[in-house]
Every structure is written in C-alpha cells, then in structure tokens.
C-alpha cells in the first residue's frame, strides 16, 4: 500500500527538506526590501521570482502578511494588517497577484507601497511579508521514500521607515553564565525607532592562566521594541577558575556599540 502525505513546505521556516525543494525549485529575491517614505508618499521596489525547476511549471499567488520576531529571534507569522506596525495593506503588485512560470522562467515584479497620510500605530517603522505560494502541487518523494504532494511557499521581508529622525539604540538588560548549557545568557532590548542588525561577539578570559575562549560571532536582526534572549555557547568547557566575560553588540560604526562584563567562577 502506497503511503500518501500532503506536505506544505515553507521555505522561511524549514531548511530540512532540501531534497523535496530541489524537485520543484522556487526562488524569490532579494530576501529583504526597504522603503524610505513619508506620509502620503508612494514608492516601488522590484523583486525577481524564478522557477528554477527543469521540468515543472509553477502557478503562483502573491499575497501579503505580517510578521515579527519572538524573544529568541525566530519569525512569527500573522495574517495581514493584524499587527500595530503592519504595512501589509499599503502594498500591491498590480495585475501580478497570480502568475505562471515555465521551467527556467523568471518574472520581475514591481511591489508598490502607498503610505497613507495617517499611519497605523505611532511608530516610524513598519513591516510586512510578501509571500509567493505555489498553487499547483507536484508529486514527489521525501528522504524516507514516502510519496508526498509538494506545495512550496517562499517569502521576503518588507521594511518601511518614515521620515522621523532615526534613533538606533540597543540596551543590554542582563548577562549571566549557565553551567548546564555552558553558555552566556544575554538579554537585550531594541530601544530605538528603527530596525537594527549587527553581531554579538564575546570573549571569556581565565584570570589565572590568561587563556581566552572566543565563541563564534552571532548575527542578529531586531525591530523597535524587541526583547531578545540569546545563548552564546562557549564551545569548549572552561577549566576550573575565575573568569571575566565581555560581550559586545556591534551594530554600526564605532559609536554604535553596547557592551557588558560578567565575572563568574567555574567549579
């Protein structure tokens, strides 16, 4: 008896189905689109939708939704215009809400944003998600040999910034060491009015031997009001002793750096 399953593959949320995705092949770029528009202004950005499959045509629908980060930096998806900072209702792709692409074909779409005179919410920053969803599922086989219906969706993030003066400000709320996971636990907040991306670097210094542990830098993205909890794994287990940990949030030039230190004993 053949086992049948229906699989909805969301490229934004899953990276474990490469075999399945390779049987279809949908690409939408760039991954992020930015608008800098004041109240009442209109702007257009272009995206490229490509069918990279060698044999499957794609019937695609273009829609919009909302998104935000959770405390760990994961994406949370919502219906359009459900968040206070949503700009989903400001967007349109003209007559290209439904498109068909032959194998190997691509299409450039114009995404137009019309900012109302009075924006929803009181912030300078708005976001949305543009989805491109396959409407004609194809037959495939997953890594376990089970027959599936493959229906792919890919999305890009849309950012809007108004004309208010930009405030870029991150504040570290807490830094601690968790022995069970051998990691530094960093808590910080985006106190500004703009998106901020950067990287977290850390060093852990053994006061007795002078040896340093340097974890791999972690890239992060935040939105205004975000509360972020991040585990910085040390990789190697410290020897017994007293340590000083220094963590830095680098998100721009030399001025845009937030740092914290922690002393802890490892026994």
N, C-alpha and C positions, 0 to 999 in steps of 0.2 A: 504493500500500500504506500503510495507516494505521500509524503508529508508536505502539506502546503502551509505557507505562512504569508502574512502581509507585513511588510516592513516599510515604515516611513522613516527615511533616512534624512536627518537634519545635519547638514554639514557644520553648522555653528556649534552643535552640542556634542558631536561624536566624531572621534578620529579612529575608531576601531574597525570600521567597515571599509577599508581601502579596496579590498577585493571586489565588493559589491559596487562601490562607486566607480571603479575602473571599467565596469561593464556598461555604464551609462555615460558619464562624462559631462558635467555642467560646471562652467566657470563664470564667476561674476567678479569684475574688478573695476576700480580699486576696492580694498576692504573697508575703507572709510572715506566719507565725503564731507567736506566742510563748507559751510556758508557763513559769510560775514555780512549781515544785512540788518538795516534798521527798520523800524516800524513802517509799514506801508510799502516796503521795497520788494522787488522781485529779482531772483537770480536763478541761473541754470547751470547745472553741472552735468557732465557726461559719464556714463558707465558703459562698460563693454560686457555683453552677455555672449558666451561662446558655447557651442555644442562641440565638445572635444571627442565625442564618440565617433568611431569609424563606421558604424552601421545603424545606429538607432536615431531616428528623427525625434525631436522634442517639441511638444506643445506646452507652452509655459504661460503662467499667470504672474503678473507683477502686482504685489499688494504692499501695504504698509502696516506697521505695528509699532508698539512701544517696547522699551527695554530699560533695564537698569542693572547695576552691579549689586550683588549681595556682599556681606561683610568679608567674604573670602576672595572677592574679585570675580566670582562666577557671573555669567549672564543670566538674568531673569527676564522672560518674555511675557508681554501683556498685549491685550487687544488694543487697537489704535485709539488714541485720544483718552486713555484711561489714567495717565499719569499727569501730574500738575505741570511738568516740564515738557510735555509732548508737543511735537511739531508735525505729527503724522498727517493731520488734516490740512496742513499747508502745502502738501506735496502732491504732484501729479506727473504722469508720464505721457500725457496727451492721449493719442489713439493707440498707444502701445501697451495697454493693460494685458492684452493677450497676444502672444507672438508664437510663431512656429519657426524652428531652425532645422535645416537639413544636417546630416552628419558633416562635421567640419565647418559649418557655417557660423558666423558671428554677426551680432547686431549691436550697433551703438545706439543707446537710448539717452534722451535728454530728460533729466529729472529737474523739474521746475519747482521752486519754492516761492510762495506768495505769503509774505509776512503780513498779518493783519495790523491795523492801526493800533489796536489794543490787544496785547498778547495774553494768553492764558498764563496764570501764575504771575509772580512778581520778579522772577529771576532774569538774568542776562543770558542764560544758557538753556537751550532746548535740544532734545534728541528725538530720534525715531529710528526705525529699522525698515529697510526695503528688502522684501522677500521676492525671490524668483522661484516658483514652485512648478515642478513637472506635473502635468495633468494627464499624461498617458503612460501609466506604469508599464514596465517591461519585465519579462520573466528573467530570473537569474538564479544563481546558486550561491549560498554563503560558504564560509570557510569550513563548515561541517558537512557540506554536500546536501543541504536541505534546500528544496525549491522555495523561492520567495518571489514576491512582486516588489520591484524596486521603484520607489517613488521619491525623487530627490528634491531637496529644497536648499537653497543657499541664500544667505542674506548679507547685506552690508550695513554698517552703522552710519547714521547721518547725524551730523552735529550742526547746530546753529548757534552763533554768537551775535549778540546785539552790539550796539554802539556805546554802551556804558564803559567807563574805564576798566581795564582788566585788572583783577586782583588775583594773584597767584600766591596761595598761602597754604602750606601743609603744617600741621602741628602733631608732634609725637605725644601721645597720651600716656603710653606705658611701655616699658621694656623689661622683660623678665627672662629667666632661663628655666626650661622644663627638662629635667633629667630624664624622664621616661621616654621622651621623643628625641633627646639630645638636640634641642633646637632653642634658638632665641625666639621669644614670642613678642612680636612688635605690634603695637596698636597705634594707628594714626588717623587723622581726620583731614579732609579737604575743607578748609575754611574760606576758600576763595569763591569767585563767581565764574570760574572758567574750568574747562577740562584741564587736567594736569597729567602728563605721563613722564616717567623717569625711571630710575633704577635704584634699588636698595643695595648698598654694599656694607659689609661687616668685617671686622677683624676681632679675634679673640686672643688676648695676649696673656701668656703664662708669666706671672710676676716673678717666679723663682728661676725659671730656665730661660726666659726670653723668647720662647718658641711662640709662633703665631699660627692660628688656624684661620684660614681665609675662605669662607664659603663662596660659592658661585654667586655673582650678582643676580638679582631678581628684577625683571622689568615689570612695571606696574602701570595701570591706567586708572584714573579716578575722575569722578564728576563732582560738582559742588554738592556739599552736604554728605559725601560718602564717609562712612565709618569703616575702616579696613583693619582686619586682623590677619597677620601674616606670620607664618612659621618659617624661620631661617634655619635650615638644617645644617649642622656643623660638618656632617660627613664622617669625620674621624672622631673617635671617643677621646675626650681630654684625659690626660693623666691627672692624678690627684694633685690638688694645689689650689691656689687663689688666682682668679682670672679677672681681667678687665675687658669687657666687650664694648666696642664702639660701633654704632650703627649710623649710617648716613643716608638721607634721602636726597638724591641729586636729581633735580627736575628743571634744569635750565642752565643759566650761566653761573658764575662763581657766587653770585648773591643768593641764588635760589637753592640753598642747601639747609636742610634741617638735620640735626644730629643729636644723639643721646648716648650716654655711657652707663654701664652697669658693672658693678663689682659682685662677683659670686664665688663661692667655694665649691669645688668638685671633690667629693669624698667617696 
